[in-house]
Amino acid sequence: MGHAGAAAVAVRYLRSAPAAGPVEALPRPELRCVGADERAPVEASEFRRVLGNFATGVTVITAPGTGDTPAPAGFACQSFSSLSLNPPLVCFMVGRTSSTWPRIAAAGAFCVNVLGAGQGELCRAFAVSGADKFAGVAYDAAPVSGAPRLAGAVAWVDCAVHAIHTGGDHLVVVGRVHALGADGEGAPLVFHRGRFTGLSGA
């Protein structure tokens, strides 16, 4: 079937899930690179510490509501990247136990909101699980997907889910870009060594 076919099947399944109950998040896989009696080659804390030296931009991935769940969905995401110019593709990574991901998959579309330097608190709000993340947040609808396009974001990318790949305890979600825009002036929010910062490092 291939990854694209599997992704299409997954999206169709999630869209057709019965209204009687929520879509279950994918379980955390039981993955081991060493035997149960061997020491792991890299400690998780050291992995985080070292990789924290790689500065990233910060985004909020949003999705429109669906018939079963009319409220929009969204989560804070650092693991976003452009992927392909022709066709225009982007990707982001999401934990397989995420409770927001099934709602994005059910919508089959999403909008990437690249946060501006002054939107650290907004990012923290979207990083909290279980809260009404959109309370008091200004947004309009992205032109193709209808996903929330957050006010103040320095750029936005409106996408349809194109493919889904497994990556350990995360999923790699590929989006096909249908529309995008940027104000061309605002500085982005940057995350480095566990804190928000600016391009100057100040």
C-alpha positions in Angstrom: 0.0 0.0 0.0 2.8 2.4 0.8 3.0 5.2 3.3 0.8 7.6 1.4 -1.9 4.9 1.0 -1.6 4.0 4.7 -2.0 7.6 5.7 -5.1 8.0 3.5 -6.6 4.9 5.1 -5.8 6.2 8.6 -7.4 9.6 7.9 -10.5 8.0 6.4 -10.8 5.8 9.4 -10.5 8.6 11.9 -13.0 10.7 9.9 -15.5 7.9 10.1 -15.1 7.2 13.8 -18.5 7.0 15.5 -19.7 10.0 17.4 -20.3 7.8 20.5 -16.8 8.2 21.8 -13.5 10.0 21.2 -10.8 8.7 18.8 -8.2 6.8 20.8 -4.7 8.1 20.6 -2.1 5.7 19.2 -0.4 3.8 21.9 3.2 4.3 22.8 5.1 1.5 21.0 7.3 -0.9 22.8 10.6 -0.2 21.2 14.1 -1.2 22.3 17.4 -0.8 20.6 19.1 -3.0 23.2 18.2 -6.0 25.2 16.3 -5.7 28.5 19.4 -6.6 30.4 21.7 -4.1 28.5 22.4 -0.5 29.3 20.9 1.9 26.8 23.6 3.6 24.7 22.2 7.1 25.4 20.4 8.3 28.5 17.2 10.2 27.9 18.3 13.1 30.1 21.6 13.4 28.2 19.8 13.2 24.9 17.6 16.1 25.8 20.5 18.1 27.2 22.7 17.8 24.1 19.9 18.2 21.6 18.7 21.3 23.5 21.7 23.1 22.0 20.0 23.0 18.7 17.9 26.2 18.5 14.4 25.8 16.9 11.6 28.0 15.9 8.3 27.5 17.7 4.9 26.8 16.0 1.4 26.1 17.0 -0.3 23.4 14.8 -4.0 24.0 14.6 -6.9 22.1 13.0 -10.5 22.9 12.4 -13.3 21.2 14.3 -15.2 18.3 12.8 -18.8 17.2 13.0 -18.1 15.0 16.0 -15.8 17.6 17.7 -16.7 21.1 16.5 -14.1 22.9 18.6 -10.8 23.5 17.0 -7.6 21.7 18.1 -4.1 22.8 18.5 -0.7 22.1 20.2 2.7 23.8 20.5 5.3 22.2 18.3 9.0 22.8 17.9 9.6 19.9 15.5 8.5 21.5 12.3 10.4 21.8 9.1 10.0 22.5 5.4 10.4 19.3 3.4 10.0 19.6 -0.3 9.7 22.5 -2.8 8.1 20.5 -5.6 5.6 19.4 -4.6 5.4 21.9 -1.7 5.6 19.8 1.5 6.2 20.5 5.2 6.4 18.1 8.1 6.0 18.1 11.9 6.5 15.5 14.6 3.9 14.6 17.2 4.0 12.1 20.1 2.1 8.9 19.4 0.3 9.3 22.8 -0.8 12.9 21.9 -4.5 13.5 22.6 -4.6 16.3 20.0 -3.2 14.4 17.1 -6.3 12.2 16.5 -8.4 15.4 16.1 -5.9 16.8 13.6 -6.0 13.4 11.7 -9.8 13.4 11.8 -9.8 16.9 10.2 -7.3 15.7 7.6 -5.8 19.2 7.5 -3.9 21.7 9.6 -2.4 25.1 9.8 1.2 25.8 11.0 1.4 29.1 12.9 5.0 30.3 13.2 5.0 32.2 16.5 6.4 35.7 16.9 9.0 36.8 19.5 6.4 38.1 21.9 4.2 35.0 21.9 5.9 32.9 24.5 2.9 32.8 26.8 0.7 31.8 23.9 3.0 28.9 23.2 2.8 27.8 26.9 -1.0 27.9 26.7 -1.0 25.6 23.8 1.5 23.2 25.5 -1.0 22.5 28.3 -3.1 19.4 28.0 -6.8 19.4 28.8 -7.3 23.2 28.9 -9.4 25.3 26.5 -6.4 26.4 24.6 -8.3 28.9 22.4 -9.9 30.8 25.3 -9.2 34.5 24.7 -7.0 33.8 21.6 -7.7 35.9 18.5 -7.7 33.9 15.2 -9.4 33.7 11.8 -9.8 30.8 9.4 -7.0 29.7 7.1 -8.3 30.0 3.6 -8.3 26.4 2.5 -8.5 24.2 5.6 -10.4 26.6 7.8 -8.0 25.8 10.6 -7.3 28.6 13.1 -4.8 31.1 11.9 -3.5 32.8 15.0 -3.3 36.6 15.3 0.3 37.8 15.6 1.9 34.8 14.1 4.8 35.9 11.8 3.9 33.2 9.2 1.3 30.6 8.5 1.1 27.5 6.3 -2.2 25.9 5.4 -1.9 22.2 4.7 -3.7 18.9 4.0 -2.4 15.7 5.7 -0.3 14.1 2.9 1.4 11.2 4.6 2.1 9.8 8.1 5.3 7.9 9.0 6.3 6.2 12.2 9.4 7.5 14.0 10.0 5.6 17.3 7.6 7.1 19.9 6.6 9.9 17.5 4.8 10.2 14.2 6.2 12.2 11.3 3.3 14.0 9.7 3.8 15.3 6.2 1.5 18.1 5.0 0.9 19.3 1.4 0.8 23.1 1.3 -2.2 24.7 -0.2 -1.7 28.3 0.9 0.7 30.3 3.0 1.7 33.8 4.0 4.0 35.9 6.2 4.0 39.5 7.3 7.7 39.8 6.5 8.5 42.0 9.5 8.0 40.2 12.8 10.9 38.4 14.6 10.2 34.7 15.3 10.1 33.0 18.7 13.1 30.8 19.3 13.6 28.0 21.8 17.1 27.1 23.0 18.4 25.2 26.0 15.0 25.0 27.6 13.9 28.6 27.3 12.5 31.1 24.8 14.9 33.6 23.3 15.4 35.8 20.3 17.7 35.6 17.3 20.3 37.7 19.0 20.3 35.3 22.0 19.2 38.0 24.3 
